[in-house]
Amino acid sequence: KAISRAELQKAMELHMTSIAEVIPSLLKHYLIRSTESDCKDDFKNDGIGDVIKKSENIIQKLLQEIATDIPFAVDEVFSRVHSDENGSIDEEEWEKAWHRY
């Protein structure tokens, strides 16, 4: 099956959406565990809720920046692999690019 630029971009956007949904939960879990362990002193000036909120905001901004770069990432992949006459790449080329980058 051939993969078009639009299909690759959509797949990457869906991947980022999934990541954006999972990371805040992982972060919250990590921070709560950290306050129960040796890292407790790191949070003495800020309440855990404030730390979680600040961290979530930073991560969301970072993920938004990455998401805006998806079209550039797609262009990069297509510039480095062989595309067919329709401007698509086959799954084998995509697999090679995925492992290379």
N, CA and C atoms as a LAMMPS dump frame, in Angstrom:
ITEM: TIMESTEP
0
ITEM: NUMBER OF ATOMS
303
ITEM: BOX BOUNDS ff ff ff
-5.0000000000000000e+02 5.0000000000000000e+02
-5.0000000000000000e+02 5.0000000000000000e+02
-5.0000000000000000e+02 5.0000000000000000e+02
ITEM: ATOMS id mol type element x y z
1 1 1 N 0.848 -1.183 0
2 1 2 C 0 0 0
3 1 3 C 0.886 1.236 0
4 2 1 N 0.523 2.193 -0.778
5 2 2 C 1.247 3.461 -0.837
6 2 3 C 0.723 4.404 0.248
7 3 1 N 1.638 5.178 0.794
8 3 2 C 1.291 6.137 1.85
9 3 3 C 1.527 7.541 1.303
10 4 1 N 0.495 8.349 1.311
11 4 2 C 0.621 9.719 0.815
12 4 3 C 1.1 10.64 1.932
13 5 1 N 1.51 11.833 1.542
14 5 2 C 1.922 12.832 2.535
15 5 3 C 0.773 13.122 3.512
16 6 1 N -0.429 13.257 2.977
17 6 2 C -1.592 13.564 3.817
18 6 3 C -1.865 12.437 4.812
19 7 1 N -1.733 11.186 4.365
20 7 2 C -1.959 10.047 5.261
21 7 3 C -0.901 9.994 6.36
22 8 1 N 0.343 10.248 5.994
23 8 2 C 1.411 10.237 6.986
24 8 3 C 1.224 11.371 7.984
25 9 1 N 0.864 12.537 7.492
26 9 2 C 0.639 13.67 8.391
27 9 3 C -0.512 13.372 9.346
28 10 1 N -1.596 12.819 8.847
29 10 2 C -2.743 12.489 9.694
30 10 3 C -2.352 11.458 10.751
31 11 1 N -1.582 10.45 10.362
32 11 2 C -1.149 9.425 11.31
33 11 3 C -0.27 10.032 12.399
34 12 1 N 0.623 10.924 12.014
35 12 2 C 1.497 11.569 12.997
36 12 3 C 0.694 12.469 13.934
37 13 1 N -0.308 13.147 13.407
38 13 2 C -1.164 13.995 14.24
39 13 3 C -1.958 13.159 15.239
40 14 1 N -2.468 12.01 14.808
41 14 2 C -3.195 11.117 15.719
42 14 3 C -2.267 10.586 16.805
43 15 1 N -1.037 10.278 16.416
44 15 2 C -0.046 9.811 17.384
45 15 3 C 0.217 10.887 18.44
46 16 1 N 0.365 12.124 18.016
47 16 2 C 0.596 13.225 18.951
48 16 3 C -0.606 13.436 19.864
49 17 1 N -1.8 13.279 19.334
50 17 2 C -3.007 13.411 20.148
51 17 3 C -3.017 12.351 21.247
52 18 1 N -2.651 11.141 20.894
53 18 2 C -2.592 10.064 21.885
54 18 3 C -1.564 10.368 22.961
55 19 1 N -0.409 10.833 22.532
56 19 2 C 0.647 11.176 23.484
57 19 3 C 0.18 12.293 24.41
58 20 1 N -0.478 13.291 23.843
59 20 2 C -0.947 14.431 24.636
60 20 3 C -1.979 14.014 25.674
61 21 1 N -2.687 12.937 25.422
62 21 2 C -3.677 12.456 26.388
63 21 3 C -3.043 11.624 27.498
64 22 1 N -1.964 10.929 27.197
65 22 2 C -1.355 10.008 28.151
66 22 3 C -0.329 10.691 29.061
67 23 1 N 0.481 11.573 28.519
68 23 2 C 1.581 12.156 29.283
69 23 3 C 1.127 12.882 30.547
70 24 1 N 0.09 13.694 30.53
71 24 2 C -0.309 14.35 31.784
72 24 3 C -0.635 13.361 32.907
73 25 1 N -1.271 12.256 32.575
74 25 2 C -1.571 11.244 33.593
75 25 3 C -0.295 10.613 34.134
76 26 1 N 0.638 10.307 33.253
77 26 2 C 1.908 9.745 33.691
78 26 3 C 2.673 10.733 34.564
79 27 1 N 2.668 11.99 34.165
80 27 2 C 3.351 13.03 34.927
81 27 3 C 2.747 13.151 36.326
82 28 1 N 1.433 13.204 36.389
83 28 2 C 0.767 13.333 37.685
84 28 3 C 1.121 12.15 38.582
85 29 1 N 1.077 10.96 38.036
86 29 2 C 1.418 9.758 38.796
87 29 3 C 2.864 9.831 39.288
88 30 1 N 3.778 10.229 38.412
89 30 2 C 5.19 10.349 38.771
90 30 3 C 5.394 11.377 39.882
91 31 1 N 4.78 12.537 39.74
92 31 2 C 4.965 13.592 40.736
93 31 3 C 4.392 13.189 42.097
94 32 1 N 3.263 12.538 42.087
95 32 2 C 2.683 12.092 43.353
96 32 3 C 3.595 11.06 44.016
97 33 1 N 4.107 10.132 43.233
98 33 2 C 5.044 9.147 43.79
99 33 3 C 6.313 9.811 44.284
100 34 1 N 6.78 10.828 43.561
101 34 2 C 8.011 11.518 43.951
102 34 3 C 7.858 12.232 45.283
103 35 1 N 6.678 12.769 45.541
104 35 2 C 6.473 13.472 46.813
105 35 3 C 6.41 12.501 47.973
106 36 1 N 6.173 11.239 47.672
107 36 2 C 6.119 10.224 48.713
108 36 3 C 7.478 9.571 48.936
109 37 1 N 8.483 9.956 48.151
110 37 2 C 9.791 9.325 48.254
111 37 3 C 10.861 10.356 48.605
112 38 1 N 12.067 10.094 48.158
113 38 2 C 13.213 10.942 48.473
114 38 3 C 13.136 12.336 47.867
115 39 1 N 12.277 12.555 46.899
116 39 2 C 12.201 13.844 46.21
117 39 3 C 11.297 14.835 46.941
118 40 1 N 10.818 14.486 48.086
119 40 2 C 9.846 15.316 48.805
120 40 3 C 10.34 16.754 48.979
121 41 1 N 11.621 16.929 49.285
122 41 2 C 12.167 18.272 49.506
123 41 3 C 12.106 19.138 48.254
124 42 1 N 12.115 18.517 47.06
125 42 2 C 12.048 19.278 45.811
126 42 3 C 10.734 20.028 45.675
127 43 1 N 9.709 19.606 46.395
128 43 2 C 8.384 20.194 46.265
129 43 3 C 7.967 20.998 47.495
130 44 1 N 8.914 21.277 48.391
131 44 2 C 8.547 21.916 49.657
132 44 3 C 8.027 23.33 49.491
133 45 1 N 8.468 24.062 48.458
134 45 2 C 8.026 25.448 48.273
135 45 3 C 6.713 25.552 47.502
136 46 1 N 6.435 24.574 46.681
137 46 2 C 5.191 24.562 45.898
138 46 3 C 4.343 23.374 46.339
139 47 1 N 3.067 23.577 46.378
140 47 2 C 2.189 22.449 46.64
141 47 3 C 2.21 21.517 45.444
142 48 1 N 1.924 20.249 45.659
143 48 2 C 1.958 19.274 44.567
144 48 3 C 0.985 19.649 43.459
145 49 1 N -0.158 20.221 43.806
146 49 2 C -1.119 20.642 42.781
147 49 3 C -0.548 21.708 41.872
148 50 1 N 0.189 22.662 42.465
149 50 2 C 0.82 23.719 41.665
150 50 3 C 1.907 23.147 40.761
151 51 1 N 2.686 22.221 41.296
152 51 2 C 3.751 21.596 40.509
153 51 3 C 3.148 20.832 39.339
154 52 1 N 2.096 20.08 39.595
155 52 2 C 1.447 19.309 38.531
156 52 3 C 0.901 20.257 37.463
157 53 1 N 0.224 21.316 37.878
158 53 2 C -0.37 22.256 36.921
159 53 3 C 0.705 22.927 36.075
160 54 1 N 1.784 23.4 36.716
161 54 2 C 2.869 24.038 35.971
162 54 3 C 3.5 23.059 34.986
163 55 1 N 3.717 21.836 35.435
164 55 2 C 4.326 20.816 34.575
165 55 3 C 3.426 20.472 33.397
166 56 1 N 2.136 20.333 33.655
167 56 2 C 1.194 20.044 32.573
168 56 3 C 1.188 21.161 31.538
169 57 1 N 1.233 22.405 31.987
170 57 2 C 1.26 23.539 31.057
171 57 3 C 2.508 23.517 30.194
172 58 1 N 3.647 23.233 30.795
173 58 2 C 4.896 23.168 30.039
174 58 3 C 4.833 22.059 28.997
175 59 1 N 4.345 20.891 29.408
176 59 2 C 4.253 19.762 28.477
177 59 3 C 3.279 20.062 27.349
178 60 1 N 2.136 20.659 27.66
179 60 2 C 1.166 20.99 26.617
180 60 3 C 1.75 21.965 25.595
181 61 1 N 2.486 22.965 26.068
182 61 2 C 3.124 23.913 25.149
183 61 3 C 4.133 23.211 24.268
184 62 1 N 4.929 22.333 24.864
185 62 2 C 5.925 21.589 24.094
186 62 3 C 5.259 20.706 23.052
187 63 1 N 4.214 19.998 23.43
188 63 2 C 3.514 19.127 22.487
189 63 3 C 2.867 19.938 21.36
190 64 1 N 2.37 21.125 21.675
191 64 2 C 1.803 21.987 20.631
192 64 3 C 2.878 22.421 19.642
193 65 1 N 4.06 22.737 20.152
194 65 2 C 5.164 23.118 19.264
195 65 3 C 5.557 21.954 18.365
196 66 1 N 5.632 20.763 18.943
197 66 2 C 5.973 19.583 18.152
198 66 3 C 4.905 19.335 17.091
199 67 1 N 3.652 19.468 17.471
200 67 2 C 2.555 19.237 16.525
201 67 3 C 2.615 20.195 15.348
202 68 1 N 3.031 21.434 15.571
203 68 2 C 3.123 22.38 14.454
204 68 3 C 4.252 22.011 13.501
205 69 1 N 5.2 21.193 13.973
206 69 2 C 6.322 20.768 13.13
207 69 3 C 6.033 19.496 12.338
208 70 1 N 4.871 18.898 12.531
209 70 2 C 4.56 17.651 11.826
210 70 3 C 4.655 17.801 10.313
211 71 1 N 4.107 18.852 9.701
212 71 2 C 4.257 18.964 8.247
213 71 3 C 5.726 18.996 7.805
214 72 1 N 6.581 19.62 8.589
215 72 2 C 8.008 19.654 8.267
216 72 3 C 8.632 18.264 8.402
217 73 1 N 8.184 17.508 9.407
218 73 2 C 8.678 16.146 9.584
219 73 3 C 8.272 15.268 8.409
220 74 1 N 7.046 15.428 7.948
221 74 2 C 6.572 14.67 6.785
222 74 3 C 7.414 15.03 5.56
223 75 1 N 7.651 16.315 5.348
224 75 2 C 8.495 16.739 4.23
225 75 3 C 9.885 16.13 4.329
226 76 1 N 10.428 16.081 5.542
227 76 2 C 11.762 15.508 5.754
228 76 3 C 11.788 14.033 5.387
229 77 1 N 10.781 13.289 5.837
230 77 2 C 10.704 11.865 5.509
231 77 3 C 10.633 11.684 3.996
232 78 1 N 9.766 12.432 3.35
233 78 2 C 9.589 12.275 1.906
234 78 3 C 10.82 12.738 1.119
235 79 1 N 11.578 13.66 1.666
236 79 2 C 12.779 14.11 0.949
237 79 3 C 13.904 13.08 1.027
238 80 1 N 13.828 12.189 2.002
239 80 2 C 14.906 11.224 2.199
240 80 3 C 14.595 9.814 1.701
241 81 1 N 13.389 9.59 1.233
242 81 2 C 13.028 8.262 0.738
243 81 3 C 12.569 8.37 -0.712
244 82 1 N 12.534 7.235 -1.367
245 82 2 C 12.085 7.198 -2.76
246 82 3 C 10.564 7.199 -2.796
247 83 1 N 9.997 8.164 -3.5
248 83 2 C 8.543 8.184 -3.653
249 83 3 C 8.185 7.806 -5.084
250 84 1 N 6.98 7.304 -5.267
251 84 2 C 6.54 6.899 -6.598
252 84 3 C 6.073 8.106 -7.411
253 85 1 N 5.588 7.85 -8.588
254 85 2 C 5.171 8.932 -9.487
255 85 3 C 4.001 9.742 -8.935
256 86 1 N 3.26 9.169 -8.005
257 86 2 C 2.142 9.878 -7.387
258 86 3 C 2.578 10.66 -6.149
259 87 1 N 3.865 10.6 -5.827
260 87 2 C 4.367 11.297 -4.653
261 87 3 C 4.102 10.551 -3.358
262 88 1 N 3.831 9.26 -3.463
263 88 2 C 3.584 8.437 -2.275
264 88 3 C 4.79 7.541 -2.016
265 89 1 N 4.866 7.01 -0.819
266 89 2 C 5.911 6.04 -0.501
267 89 3 C 5.241 4.733 -0.117
268 90 1 N 5.944 3.63 -0.363
269 90 2 C 5.349 2.354 0.025
270 90 3 C 5.696 2.057 1.482
271 91 1 N 5.041 1.049 2.018
272 91 2 C 5.216 0.727 3.436
273 91 3 C 6.657 0.345 3.759
274 92 1 N 7.322 -0.312 2.825
275 92 2 C 8.717 -0.701 3.054
276 92 3 C 9.608 0.536 3.205
277 93 1 N 9.404 1.536 2.343
278 93 2 C 10.164 2.784 2.457
279 93 3 C 9.858 3.491 3.772
280 94 1 N 8.592 3.503 4.153
281 94 2 C 8.214 4.12 5.43
282 94 3 C 8.887 3.393 6.597
283 95 1 N 8.872 2.069 6.551
284 95 2 C 9.497 1.272 7.615
285 95 3 C 10.989 1.6 7.726
286 96 1 N 11.664 1.707 6.603
287 96 2 C 13.088 2.066 6.618
288 96 3 C 13.289 3.455 7.223
289 97 1 N 12.468 4.398 6.803
290 97 2 C 12.59 5.77 7.315
291 97 3 C 12.311 5.811 8.814
292 98 1 N 11.325 5.065 9.267
293 98 2 C 10.964 5.04 10.674
294 98 3 C 12.142 4.558 11.532
295 99 1 N 12.802 3.498 11.065
296 99 2 C 13.926 2.943 11.819
297 99 3 C 15.172 3.827 11.718
298 100 1 N 15.309 4.524 10.622
299 100 2 C 16.474 5.378 10.409
300 100 3 C 16.402 6.646 11.252
301 101 1 N 15.211 7.171 11.422
302 101 2 C 15.07 8.466 12.112
303 101 3 C 14.397 8.283 13.429
